[in-house]
Amino acid sequence: MSTTSTTVTITGAGGQIGYALLFRIAAGGMLGPDRRVRLRLLEIPQGMRAAEGAALELQDCAFPLLDSVDVTDSAESAFDGCSIALLVGARPRGPGMERADLLAANAGIFGPQGAALGAGAADDLRVVVVGNPANTNALIAAASAPEIPSDRFTALTRLDHNRAVGQLAEALDVRPDEIEGVAIWGNHSASQFPDVAHAVVGGGDRMVIDALADRLGGLEAATAWLDDVFIPRVAKRGAEIIEVRGSSSVASAANAAIEHVRDEQGGTGEVWTSAAVVSQGEYGVPEGLVCSFPVRSDGSGYRVVEGLDLDERARTRFDASVAELEAEREAVRQLGVL
């Protein structure tokens, strides 16, 4: 077991997703059973009591891997020496709020947090933005920390990836771990494109599209199911959960964030997952946009899987999502943030 501690900072730690994250991280579910952790819980003043209560519960669990828990409303203190930052807290859209208003409100959160990361985080910092609009919030944070290499900033689309795998597993009556090669392209929004063109099932024995065709009565029926059922349901799953549960995704979002960090830190091997990373121009995406791609990690950060074919149908959907990201970036520029 490591004798040193990894400092992990969670923002919005008093909220529901933060609460769902804390105990799994402290138990080793994110960084493994041999890596000690030091938790920093960042909250706004109104959320401090909830975060302090969570800290008391963490103490009561007596986790062997947990060295300390600090609760603060100071971004400078929270990010000092931080190696892993999960930026969960964000401003949700309120009644009558336009998307430009939402971007402006979140710029006031993620800009200062990015600056605090740039001022005090550890040299091995990795950041994942969970709070929505996640891609553009990550863009804002990265732009506010020019001292930090931009590839250290990512946004969460692992939840979308997991949702896609779950829907396919149900449709094909297989276990989720029997499906590989799903990809989420674009924005974490309703415009995202969950792509199964390269996905395989049963240890790589069959293409998912062929397996779907067999179950649904042909390729035409499989394509119709993907376009009319699968893609909309994955993209709008969050709204579906709110309607059924009465509140937003919590446990599944926390689980996806943990898996995102776990695979980035520990490596993915030859398989890939999905994450939003800062584009270097891959697949024609304008440089600097935080865009979801299929990615792999060797333990030193996510890298885009290049060379995959995108047919006209896929390219059209992907381009529409990228256009939305460009519009969000332009809206943030008009705010004077970038």
N, C-alpha and C positions, 0 to 999 in steps of 0.2 A: 504494500500500500504506500502511496506517495506520502511523504512527510510534509509537503508543502500544500497550501490551499489555493484553489482557483477561485478568484473573486467573481461572483455572478451577480449582476444587477438586474432587478426586475422593476420596471416602471408600472404604475397603476397596480401596485402589489396588493392593495386593499380591495381590489375589484374581484369579480367572480373568476375570471380567467387566471389572474394572478394567484388567487387562492388555490385553484386547481393545479397550478404549476408547482407551488412551493414545496409541497410534501414529497412529490415525486423526485424533484431535483435533490432535495435533502437526503432522500433514501438511495440515491445513486442511479435513478432511472434515466438520467440524461447523460451523465459523464462516466458512468460505470462504477463498479463496486470497489475500485482501487484508487479513486480520485477524491480527495477531500475538497470540501467547498466552504466558502464564506459568502453568505448571502447579504446583499444590500437591497433593502426595500424602499423604493422611492414613491412617495405619494404627494398629492396636493394637500394643503392643510386640512381640508374637509374630510380627507380619507385617512388621516393619520391614525385615528382610533381603530379603524378596521385593520390596518396594517400592524399596529401594535398588538392587537388581539391575535392575529395570525402568528406573530413572533412568539407570543406566550405559548401557543399550541405547539409550535416547532420545538420549543424548549421541553415541553411535556412529552414529546415523542422520543426524546433522548437518542436522536439519530447518531450512530457512531461516526458517520462521515462529515457531520455538520460541525464546523469549528466555531462559527459565530453568526449572529443575525443582528444587523443594524437597520434601524428604521429612521428615515430622514425625509424632509421636504426640500432638501438642498441638492440640486443636480450635481453641483461641484463635489459635494461629499459622496454622493451615491456612486459617481463614476470614477472617483480617485482610485487608480490602480486596478480598474475593472478589466477583466480579460474576456468576459462574455456578457453582452448586454441584450436583454430581451425587452424591447420597447413595446409594451402592451397598452399602456394608457394612451387614449386618444379621445378627441372630442367627437361624440356621435352626432349624426345629423338630427337636428331638432325640427319641430313642426314649421313648415314654411321656409326652411333653410335651403338655399340653392347650393349646387355643388361648389361654386366659387366661394360662397360663404364658408362652407365646410373646409375647403383648402386653406382659406385665410386663417380660420380658427386653429387648424392643426399646424400651420406654419409657425404660429406663436408658441406651440409646444415643442415641435421637433427641431426648429431652428436653434433655440437655446440648449436643448439636450445635445444636439450635434456639437455645438460649441464647447459644452462642458466635457464631452467625450474627447474632443481634440485637445483640450487643455490638460486632462489628467488621466486618461485611460492608459492601460498597460500597452507595451509594444506589440503584444500578440493579440490585441483586441479583435473580436468578431462580434458583429451586430446583426440581429434579426428583428425586423419591424413586423409586429403583429397587428398593431392598431390601424384601422382603416381610415382613409384610403391608403393601404399599406405600401404600394409601389411608390406613390408620389411622396408619402411621408418619409420613406427611405431616401428618396432623391433629395428632399429638403435637408435631412440630417447629414447626408454625405457632403452636400454643398456647404454646409455650415462647419465642416471639419476638414478643411483643405490639408491639414497636417497628416491626416490618416489616408492611406491608399484606398481609393474608392471601392476596390474589390472586397474590402472588409465589410461592406454594407450589403445586406440582403433583405428581401421581404418574403413573407410567408405565402407560398402557394402549395405547400405540402398538404394543407387541409383539402384543397381542391383535388389534388392528386389522389389522396386517400378516398375522397368521395367517389371519384371516378372508378377506382379499383373496386370499391365496395359495390357499386352499381353493376359492374361487369361480373363480379363474383356471384351476385344474386342471379343475374340473367343466365349465367352459364352453369349455375349450381356447382361451383368449385370453391375452394378456400381462397381467400385473398392472396396468400403467399404463393399460389400457383400462377399468378398473373404478373408478368413483367413487361416493361417497355411502354407503359402509358406515359404521355407527356402533356403538361399544361403549358400552353403558349399564351403570352400576352399579359393582360392586366388581371389583377384579382378583383374582378367585377363581373357583371352579367355578360360582358363582351368576351370573356376568356374563351379559349378553344381547347377543350379536352380531346386529345388526339389518340386514337387507337390504331393508327395505320401501321405502327411498328410493334404493336403489343403482341405478345405470345402467351400461351396458356399451357399448363401441364409440363413444365420444365423445358419449354421452348419447342415442344413437339408440333404445335399447331399455331397458326396465326389466329388471333382473337376474331378477326372479321370472318374467317372461314368457320370457326366454331359457332359464331352467331348465326351465320347463314344456315348452318345445319339445323339449329334449334328453331329458327324463325321461319324457315321455308324458302330460303334462297337469298342470294346476294342483294336483290332489290329490297326485300323485306328487312334485311339486316341494316342496309344503308338508311332506309326510312326510319327504323327504330333509333339509330344513332342520331339522326338529324332532328327527329320530332319528339323523342322521349329522353334519350341519354344526355345529349348536350344541354338542352334547357334545364333538365333536372339537376345536373351537376352545378351549372352556373347559378341556379336559383335555390340551391339547397338550403342556404342560410335563411332565406325568407320562408321556406317550407317549415323549417324547424321552429321559427318564431311563431308561425301560425298554429302549429301543433302543440308546442311546448309552452307557449306563452312568453318565452324569453329567448334570447339569442344562444347560439352555440357556445358552450363553455368547455366542457370536458374534451370534446373533439378538437377544439382549437388549441387547448393546452397540450393535448397529446401530439398534435401535428407540430407544434413549436418544439417540443422535446425531441421528436424524431428528426426534425430539421437540424437542430444543433448536434444531436448524437451522430448523425451521418456525416455532417460537415467535419466534426472533430475526429471521428473514428474511421471514416472512409466508407465508401459504398461498394468497393470492389468493382467488378465488371458491369454490374447492373446500374441503372440510372434512376433518379427520382426527379422531382420538379422543384425549382426554386426561382424566385425573381432575383436576378443579379444585374449589376451595372453592365450594360451592353458595350462591347468593344466593336460593334458593327456586325456581329454574327447574324446570319440569315437576313441581312439587309436592314436590321433594326438600327435606327439612328444611334450613334454613340452617345453614351451618357444616360439614356433612358434606363430605368429599373424595370426590367421586363422578365417575365417567366419563360424559362427554357427547360428542356431536359438537361440535367446536370449530373456530373460525377464528382466525387471528392477522393483524394488520396490521403486525407487527414490534414491537408494544408489549405483547405478552402474549396468552394465549389468552382468547377470549370464547365463551360457549356459543351455539350456533346455536339460536335459539328458533323456535317456531311449527310444528314438525314434528308431524304426526299420529301418535299411537300407538293402534293398535287394541286390543281387549280382550286378545288373546293377548300382544301386546308389553307392555301395561301390567302384566299379571300377572307376567311374568318380571322386568320392571324393578323392580316393587314388592318382589318377593322379595329381589332383590339389595340394594335400599336398606334393607330391614329387617335384613339381615345387617350392613350398615354401621352402622345405629343400635345394634345389639347390641354391636358392637365398641366404639363410642364409649361406651356405658354401662359396658362392662367396664373401659375405661381410666379413666373417671370414678371407678369404685370403687377404683381404685389411687391416686386422689388426684392424678392427673397433670393433669387438665383443671379 
